[in-house]
Amino acid sequence: MRQSVPKGFTLIELLVVMAIISILATIGIATLMDTRRDARDAKRFADLTAIRAALELYQETYQHYPIPIAASGTGPDLSTSGAVGSIFSASNNPLFPTFMSKAIMDPTNTIGNGLYYYYDTNESAQVGHRNYVFCFHQEANSGQWFYYYSTGVSGEANNCPTLPAT
């Protein structure tokens, strides 16, 4: 007598396949999230390059950097965090339209996320705003701030450093 071979899969085989697919999907989603985070930080670095170029052109034209709003100047407007819309806006900003052609936005751009750009000259009008610090909060690297001084010094820190007094 011939034994009949059952057609189909057993419950155990199906559960094993589902478990393997679940593990692979979890790994794929985690990798995708890391890639997106790194891409947003790469955009912030690209924004830094564009803003640095605009600030240098401004300084070459006027012999000082734009006075930040926080120091009763007209811009750049970088000292607010997570406002909906442009972080580096075109309105009331001396870099537009001569030195920059478009507004710069943080890639996440949501209220209260803590990821934002920061600009300050940290100098008095008597000194002439000859130096600046530009920072952005990274998503990678444990949320470190990346900073860049007009003198060319750059690095990472737990917070955005202030400019040394001059």
Secondary structure as a PSIPRED ss2 file (coil, helix, strand):
# PSIPRED VFORMAT (PSIPRED V4.0)

   1 M C   1.000  0.000  0.000
   2 R C   1.000  0.000  0.000
   3 Q C   1.000  0.000  0.000
   4 S C   1.000  0.000  0.000
   5 V C   1.000  0.000  0.000
   6 P C   1.000  0.000  0.000
   7 K C   1.000  0.000  0.000
   8 G C   1.000  0.000  0.000
   9 F C   1.000  0.000  0.000
  10 T C   1.000  0.000  0.000
  11 L H   0.000  1.000  0.000
  12 I H   0.000  1.000  0.000
  13 E H   0.000  1.000  0.000
  14 L H   0.000  1.000  0.000
  15 L H   0.000  1.000  0.000
  16 V H   0.000  1.000  0.000
  17 V H   0.000  1.000  0.000
  18 M H   0.000  1.000  0.000
  19 A H   0.000  1.000  0.000
  20 I H   0.000  1.000  0.000
  21 I H   0.000  1.000  0.000
  22 S H   0.000  1.000  0.000
  23 I H   0.000  1.000  0.000
  24 L H   0.000  1.000  0.000
  25 A H   0.000  1.000  0.000
  26 T H   0.000  1.000  0.000
  27 I H   0.000  1.000  0.000
  28 G H   0.000  1.000  0.000
  29 I H   0.000  1.000  0.000
  30 A H   0.000  1.000  0.000
  31 T H   0.000  1.000  0.000
  32 L H   0.000  1.000  0.000
  33 M H   0.000  1.000  0.000
  34 D H   0.000  1.000  0.000
  35 T H   0.000  1.000  0.000
  36 R H   0.000  1.000  0.000
  37 R H   0.000  1.000  0.000
  38 D H   0.000  1.000  0.000
  39 A H   0.000  1.000  0.000
  40 R H   0.000  1.000  0.000
  41 D H   0.000  1.000  0.000
  42 A H   0.000  1.000  0.000
  43 K H   0.000  1.000  0.000
  44 R H   0.000  1.000  0.000
  45 F H   0.000  1.000  0.000
  46 A H   0.000  1.000  0.000
  47 D H   0.000  1.000  0.000
  48 L H   0.000  1.000  0.000
  49 T H   0.000  1.000  0.000
  50 A H   0.000  1.000  0.000
  51 I H   0.000  1.000  0.000
  52 R H   0.000  1.000  0.000
  53 A H   0.000  1.000  0.000
  54 A H   0.000  1.000  0.000
  55 L H   0.000  1.000  0.000
  56 E H   0.000  1.000  0.000
  57 L H   0.000  1.000  0.000
  58 Y H   0.000  1.000  0.000
  59 Q H   0.000  1.000  0.000
  60 E H   0.000  1.000  0.000
  61 T H   0.000  1.000  0.000
  62 Y H   0.000  1.000  0.000
  63 Q C   1.000  0.000  0.000
  64 H C   1.000  0.000  0.000
  65 Y C   1.000  0.000  0.000
  66 P C   1.000  0.000  0.000
  67 I C   1.000  0.000  0.000
  68 P C   1.000  0.000  0.000
  69 I H   0.000  1.000  0.000
  70 A H   0.000  1.000  0.000
  71 A H   0.000  1.000  0.000
  72 S C   1.000  0.000  0.000
  73 G C   1.000  0.000  0.000
  74 T C   1.000  0.000  0.000
  75 G C   1.000  0.000  0.000
  76 P C   1.000  0.000  0.000
  77 D C   1.000  0.000  0.000
  78 L C   1.000  0.000  0.000
  79 S C   1.000  0.000  0.000
  80 T C   1.000  0.000  0.000
  81 S C   1.000  0.000  0.000
  82 G C   1.000  0.000  0.000
  83 A C   1.000  0.000  0.000
  84 V C   1.000  0.000  0.000
  85 G C   1.000  0.000  0.000
  86 S C   1.000  0.000  0.000
  87 I C   1.000  0.000  0.000
  88 F E   0.000  0.000  1.000
  89 S C   1.000  0.000  0.000
  90 A C   1.000  0.000  0.000
  91 S C   1.000  0.000  0.000
  92 N C   1.000  0.000  0.000
  93 N C   1.000  0.000  0.000
  94 P C   1.000  0.000  0.000
  95 L C   1.000  0.000  0.000
  96 F C   1.000  0.000  0.000
  97 P C   1.000  0.000  0.000
  98 T C   1.000  0.000  0.000
  99 F C   1.000  0.000  0.000
 100 M C   1.000  0.000  0.000
 101 S C   1.000  0.000  0.000
 102 K C   1.000  0.000  0.000
 103 A C   1.000  0.000  0.000
 104 I E   0.000  0.000  1.000
 105 M C   1.000  0.000  0.000
 106 D C   1.000  0.000  0.000
 107 P C   1.000  0.000  0.000
 108 T C   1.000  0.000  0.000
 109 N C   1.000  0.000  0.000
 110 T C   1.000  0.000  0.000
 111 I C   1.000  0.000  0.000
 112 G C   1.000  0.000  0.000
 113 N C   1.000  0.000  0.000
 114 G C   1.000  0.000  0.000
 115 L C   1.000  0.000  0.000
 116 Y C   1.000  0.000  0.000
 117 Y E   0.000  0.000  1.000
 118 Y E   0.000  0.000  1.000
 119 Y E   0.000  0.000  1.000
 120 D E   0.000  0.000  1.000
 121 T C   1.000  0.000  0.000
 122 N C   1.000  0.000  0.000
 123 E C   1.000  0.000  0.000
 124 S C   1.000  0.000  0.000
 125 A C   1.000  0.000  0.000
 126 Q C   1.000  0.000  0.000
 127 V C   1.000  0.000  0.000
 128 G C   1.000  0.000  0.000
 129 H C   1.000  0.000  0.000
 130 R C   1.000  0.000  0.000
 131 N C   1.000  0.000  0.000
 132 Y C   1.000  0.000  0.000
 133 V E   0.000  0.000  1.000
 134 F E   0.000  0.000  1.000
 135 C E   0.000  0.000  1.000
 136 F E   0.000  0.000  1.000
 137 H E   0.000  0.000  1.000
 138 Q C   1.000  0.000  0.000
 139 E C   1.000  0.000  0.000
 140 A C   1.000  0.000  0.000
 141 N H   0.000  1.000  0.000
 142 S H   0.000  1.000  0.000
 143 G H   0.000  1.000  0.000
 144 Q C   1.000  0.000  0.000
 145 W E   0.000  0.000  1.000
 146 F E   0.000  0.000  1.000
 147 Y E   0.000  0.000  1.000
 148 Y E   0.000  0.000  1.000
 149 Y E   0.000  0.000  1.000
 150 S C   1.000  0.000  0.000
 151 T C   1.000  0.000  0.000
 152 G C   1.000  0.000  0.000
 153 V C   1.000  0.000  0.000
 154 S E   0.000  0.000  1.000
 155 G E   0.000  0.000  1.000
 156 E E   0.000  0.000  1.000
 157 A E   0.000  0.000  1.000
 158 N C   1.000  0.000  0.000
 159 N C   1.000  0.000  0.000
 160 C C   1.000  0.000  0.000
 161 P C   1.000  0.000  0.000
 162 T C   1.000  0.000  0.000
 163 L C   1.000  0.000  0.000
 164 P C   1.000  0.000  0.000
 165 A C   1.000  0.000  0.000
 166 T C   1.000  0.000  0.000
